[in-house]
Amino acid sequence: MDAINEDWKTVCTVLKGETAAYALIIDRYQSHVSTIVGAHVPQQCVPEVAHDTFVRAYGSLALYVPKKPFKHWLTTIALRACTDFWRSHYRKKESPVCDFSDDSAKWFEAVCLAESKSEFERLSQAHEARDVLHRVLDSLAPLDRMILIMTQLEEYSSKETAELLGISSANVKVRTFRVKCTLKKLLKKFGIEGA
């Protein structure tokens, strides 16, 4: 209960015009927001989406009601920022074929320096699996992707996921089931059986 009161006092201070007090909120929740955002967007985009989350939260501070913890309110904003990121990503749908991302460049360097064939094969399989996973996740609708990550990887309950995303628990369960079926089909398409 102390955290709720402390957050509420900070929010009231910011709303009274002492905008510098917002830095306390950023310091307090920076790692939490970065963790949430990092689970839903590519690593190179985390700082941008996390910053966007705090900008949105600042603009909506007057709407915060301290019935629920500030952390939950901020998590909801972070998840919506992630959804908007993927919506804009799907609109652009650009995928440069010849550009290496940082991870791909590091992988390529590691493969070049690999000392043995088995090490090369292990690195190749891991890179291929990660590549397939990213392709499969990128093909999902933004909300379905978030629901899958939250319920299956982050182990949120259906109820918690529903509250954070602002949808019903039944909707979360139905979407989770449908996404799992879709994943099985997509993984078969990539030649992964038994999924």
C-alpha positions in Angstrom: 0.0 0.0 0.0 3.0 2.3 0.6 4.0 2.1 -3.1 0.5 3.1 -4.2 0.5 6.1 -1.8 4.0 7.1 -2.8 3.2 6.9 -6.5 0.0 8.9 -6.0 1.9 11.6 -4.1 4.4 11.8 -7.0 1.6 12.0 -9.6 -0.2 14.7 -7.6 3.1 16.7 -7.4 3.6 16.4 -11.2 0.0 17.4 -11.8 0.5 20.5 -9.6 3.2 21.7 -12.0 6.4 20.3 -10.6 7.2 18.3 -13.7 10.7 17.5 -12.5 9.1 15.0 -10.1 8.2 12.8 -13.0 11.9 11.8 -13.1 11.1 9.8 -9.9 8.5 7.8 -11.7 10.9 7.1 -14.6 13.7 6.1 -12.2 11.3 3.8 -10.2 9.8 2.0 -13.2 12.4 2.2 -16.0 13.6 -1.4 -15.6 10.0 -2.7 -15.3 8.9 -0.9 -18.5 12.1 -2.0 -20.3 11.5 -5.6 -19.3 7.9 -5.5 -20.5 8.8 -3.8 -23.7 11.8 -6.1 -24.3 9.6 -9.1 -24.2 7.4 -7.7 -27.0 9.5 -5.8 -29.5 13.0 -6.3 -31.1 15.8 -5.4 -28.7 17.0 -2.5 -30.9 13.6 -0.9 -30.5 13.2 -1.2 -26.7 14.6 2.2 -25.8 12.3 4.0 -28.3 9.1 2.1 -27.2 10.0 2.5 -23.5 10.5 6.2 -24.0 7.2 6.4 -25.8 5.5 4.6 -22.9 6.7 7.2 -20.4 5.7 10.0 -22.7 2.2 8.5 -23.0 2.0 8.0 -19.3 3.0 11.6 -18.7 0.3 12.8 -21.0 -2.3 10.7 -19.3 -1.3 11.3 -15.6 -4.6 13.2 -15.0 -6.5 10.0 -15.9 -4.7 7.8 -13.3 -7.0 6.7 -10.5 -5.1 5.1 -7.5 -7.6 2.2 -7.2 -5.0 0.0 -8.8 -1.3 0.1 -8.4 0.5 2.6 -10.7 2.7 -0.2 -11.9 -0.3 -2.0 -13.4 -1.5 1.2 -15.1 2.0 1.8 -16.5 2.2 -1.8 -17.7 -1.1 -1.4 -19.6 0.4 1.7 -21.3 3.6 -0.2 -22.1 1.7 -3.1 -23.7 -0.4 -0.7 -25.8 2.8 1.1 -26.9 4.1 -2.4 -28.0 0.8 -3.1 -29.9 1.1 0.3 -31.7 4.7 -0.5 -32.5 3.7 -3.8 -34.2 0.8 -2.1 -36.0 3.1 0.5 -37.5 5.6 -2.3 -38.3 3.0 -4.2 -40.2 1.9 -1.1 -42.1 5.5 -0.5 -43.3 6.3 -4.2 -43.8 9.8 -3.5 -45.0 12.4 -6.2 -44.6 15.8 -5.4 -46.0 17.3 -8.7 -47.2 20.9 -7.8 -47.3 21.3 -5.7 -44.1 22.7 -7.6 -41.1 21.2 -6.8 -37.8 23.5 -6.7 -34.8 22.5 -10.2 -33.7 23.0 -11.6 -37.2 26.4 -9.9 -37.5 27.5 -11.3 -34.2 26.2 -14.8 -35.2 28.1 -14.6 -38.5 31.3 -13.6 -36.7 30.9 -16.5 -34.2 30.3 -19.0 -37.0 33.4 -17.7 -38.8 35.5 -18.2 -35.7 33.9 -21.5 -34.7 36.7 -24.1 -34.1 34.8 -27.3 -34.9 32.1 -28.6 -37.1 29.9 -29.5 -34.2 30.1 -26.0 -32.8 29.1 -24.7 -36.2 26.2 -27.0 -36.4 25.0 -26.1 -32.9 25.2 -22.4 -33.7 23.4 -22.9 -37.0 20.6 -24.8 -35.4 20.2 -22.2 -32.7 20.2 -19.4 -35.2 17.8 -21.2 -37.5 15.4 -21.9 -34.5 15.5 -18.3 -33.4 14.9 -17.2 -37.0 11.9 -19.5 -37.4 10.5 -18.3 -34.0 10.8 -14.7 -35.1 9.2 -15.3 -38.4 6.3 -17.2 -36.8 5.8 -14.5 -34.1 6.0 -11.7 -36.7 3.2 -13.4 -38.7 0.8 -13.2 -35.8 -1.5 -10.3 -35.2 -0.1 -7.9 -32.5 -2.7 -8.7 -29.9 -2.3 -12.5 -30.5 1.5 -12.2 -30.3 1.2 -10.3 -26.9 -1.3 -12.8 -25.5 0.9 -15.7 -26.5 4.1 -14.2 -25.0 2.3 -13.1 -21.8 0.5 -16.4 -21.2 3.1 -18.9 -22.4 6.5 -17.2 -21.9 5.9 -14.7 -19.1 3.4 -17.1 -17.4 0.7 -14.5 -16.7 -2.6 -16.0 -15.9 -5.5 -15.5 -18.3 -7.1 -13.1 -15.8 -3.9 -11.1 -15.4 -3.4 -10.9 -19.1 -7.0 -9.8 -19.7 -6.7 -7.1 -17.1 -3.4 -5.7 -18.5 -4.7 -5.8 -22.1 -8.2 -4.5 -21.3 -10.0 -7.5 -22.8 -12.1 -10.3 -21.2 -10.5 -13.4 -19.7 -12.6 -15.6 -22.1 -11.2 -13.7 -25.0 -7.7 -14.4 -23.8 -8.4 -18.1 -23.5 -10.0 -18.3 -26.9 -7.2 -16.3 -28.6 -4.6 -18.5 -26.8 -6.2 -21.6 -28.2 -6.5 -20.2 -31.7 -2.9 -18.9 -31.7 -1.6 -22.4 -30.6 -3.5 -24.0 -33.5 -2.1 -21.3 -35.9 1.4 -21.9 -34.5 1.2 -25.7 -35.1 0.3 -25.0 -38.7 3.1 -22.4 -39.2 5.7 -24.7 -37.6 4.6 -27.5 -39.9 5.0 -25.1 -42.8 8.6 -24.5 -41.6 9.2 -28.3 -41.4 9.0 -28.6 -37.7 6.9 -31.7 -36.8 5.5 -32.7 -33.4 4.8 -29.1 -32.4 
